[in-house]
Amino acid sequence: MNSRQSSAVEREILRPLWKVHILHHACEAPFVANWMLEELREHGYRVSPGTLYPMLARLSKLGWLRTVQRARGTRGRMAAHYQATELGRQALRDVQARLRELQGEVFRKH
């Protein structure tokens, strides 16, 4: 696949999956944005802070994430931690059900 096609796959198909990844981790435990940035990069997603922060804001606006302030580091600096709301947990459950169904179709042998 050429780089143009790879970019299209990233933008059109994989980028929306970042939100699923974010919700998954937000349901497990609160996280800071910088940690999520590194987590997504570890999975091969090409994500920048300029893309991640608006995405987190959008998920918060939808009521799926909320921010809580927690002390961080030796100096006690405050940092925003993101965690899933009950609406976010329900959204993730809905997506998981659809993904299971899709996986069954996509990986079914013909």
Protein Blocks (a to p, Z undefined) as FASTA:
>chain_A
ZZklmmmmmmmmmmmmmmmmmmmmmmmpccdfklmmmmmmmnopacdfklmmmmmmmmmm
nopaccddddedjkopacddddddfklmmmmmmmmmmmmmmmmmmmpcZZ
